[in-house]
């Protein structure tokens, strides 16, 4: 029957049928820590199924006589929100720009062909974030209400709210007081567009075309002095801190524990045996760089290797060459400084003597 959903939702809210009883004793409370869904503009069947499971537990414990604390929240404070605002309005945030009163974005949700994001001030960008998340959250709430979830909507919260931010800041200050917060130079996932760290959950694996590039390393005073490393990341030669082959690989056993020299920059790097090296991938021996992928991080930690970052937070080669390089190698590195990964692929270091 048309309108039944809306009529029941209105009645449940009016009667407070799922309202949490704040006067209940602790032993009579069942509390649900509801993971807030990311407000990304669309819900899918995964949302529906996961919250239906939670709702089943909430209803079960109410039937057992418990007062159920069952809030709902929206995770609207993070990169997904910023990216959605960029795509929806055709804008990007530039903190150096001034605020524009009554700013109107180029479009709202229907981008023209070949459109490019225009830079706007941080306050203007935040206003658009607030506007779009309010719209998206209304869509989320309407659907969850229509599903009949037994949520106490009076407990609704958002991660971008003043209360949530103050709570998080207060918790961090507590960590600081107890000596639990510290700074450390360590690898992290980084978004060069937004200039911020990202969570593993925000990554999406995609296959891309690629190719192995053959790089010649050599070991001084060795009969078999030259060997080839095949890599898909040749731009990271300057960041190489070690070489790794499988312990059972007969081709490289004579190199374990020795020092090889990198091509182009002629930097000394140790050669290790490690079971994660794949004998059937490329030439079977791999560069360990700061940092090509997650396996590099594992090798860096387990083998206690040096840290030699050459890519900056903007996705470009840093200006200063690693201190370990010779003056001649630093001249070659200077040709890379400031370039991005794509531009660096045209680099030719064969002129290094």
Rosetta blueprint (number, residue, H / E / L):
1 X L
2 X L
3 X L
4 X H
5 X H
6 X H
7 X H
8 X H
9 X H
10 X H
11 X H
12 X H
13 X H
14 X H
15 X H
16 X L
17 X L
18 X L
19 X L
20 X L
21 X L
22 X L
23 X L
24 X L
25 X L
26 X H
27 X H
28 X H
29 X E
30 X E
31 X E
32 X E
33 X L
34 X L
35 X L
36 X L
37 X E
38 X E
39 X L
40 X L
41 X L
42 X L
43 X L
44 X L
45 X H
46 X H
47 X H
48 X H
49 X H
50 X H
51 X H
52 X H
53 X H
54 X H
55 X H
56 X H
57 X H
58 X H
59 X H
60 X H
61 X H
62 X H
63 X H
64 X L
65 X L
66 X L
67 X E
68 X E
69 X E
70 X E
71 X L
72 X L
73 X E
74 X E
75 X E
76 X L
77 X L
78 X L
79 X H
80 X H
81 X H
82 X H
83 X H
84 X H
85 X H
86 X H
87 X H
88 X H
89 X H
90 X L
91 X E
92 X E
93 X E
94 X L
95 X L
96 X L
97 X L
98 X L
99 X L
100 X L
101 X L
102 X L
103 X L
104 X L
105 X L
106 X L
107 X L
108 X L
109 X L
110 X L
111 X L
112 X L
113 X L
114 X L
115 X L
116 X L
117 X L
118 X E
119 X E
120 X E
121 X L
122 X H
123 X H
124 X H
125 X H
126 X H
127 X H
128 X H
129 X H
130 X H
131 X H
132 X H
133 X H
134 X H
135 X H
136 X H
137 X H
138 X H
139 X H
140 X H
141 X H
142 X H
143 X H
144 X H
145 X H
146 X H
147 X H
148 X L
149 X L
150 X L
151 X L
152 X L
153 X H
154 X H
155 X H
156 X L
157 X E
158 X E
159 X L
160 X L
161 X L
162 X H
163 X H
164 X H
165 X H
166 X H
167 X H
168 X H
169 X H
170 X H
171 X H
172 X H
173 X H
174 X H
175 X H
176 X H
177 X H
178 X L
179 X L
180 X L
181 X L
182 X L
183 X L
184 X L
185 X L
186 X L
187 X L
188 X L
189 X L
190 X E
191 X E
192 X L
193 X L
194 X L
195 X L
196 X E
197 X E
198 X L
199 X L
200 X H
201 X H
202 X H
203 X L
204 X L
205 X L
206 X L
207 X L
208 X L
209 X L
210 X L
211 X L
212 X L
213 X E
214 X E
215 X E
216 X E
217 X E
218 X E
219 X L
220 X L
221 X L
222 X L
223 X L
224 X L
225 X L
226 X E
227 X E
228 X E
229 X E
230 X E
231 X E
232 X L
233 X L
234 X H
235 X H
236 X H
237 X H
238 X H
239 X H
240 X E
241 X E
242 X E
243 X E
244 X E
245 X E
246 X L
247 X L
248 X L
249 X L
250 X L
251 X L
252 X L
253 X H
254 X H
255 X H
256 X L
257 X L
258 X L
259 X E
260 X E
261 X E
262 X L
263 X L
264 X L
265 X L
266 X L
267 X L
268 X E
269 X E
270 X E
271 X E
272 X E
273 X E
274 X L
275 X L
276 X L
277 X L
278 X L
279 X L
280 X L
281 X L
282 X L
283 X L
284 X L
285 X E
286 X E
287 X E
288 X E
289 X E
290 X L
291 X L
292 X L
293 X L
294 X H
295 X H
296 X H
297 X H
298 X H
299 X H
300 X H
301 X H
302 X H
303 X L
304 X L
305 X L
306 X L
307 X L
308 X L
309 X L
310 X L
311 X E
312 X L
313 X L
314 X L
315 X L
316 X E
317 X E
318 X L
319 X L
320 X L
321 X L
322 X L
323 X L
324 X L
325 X L
326 X L
327 X H
328 X H
329 X H
330 X H
331 X H
332 X H
333 X H
334 X H
335 X L
336 X L
337 X L
338 X L
339 X L
340 X E
341 X H
342 X H
343 X H
344 X H
345 X L
346 X L
347 X L
348 X L
349 X L
350 X L
351 X L
352 X L
353 X L
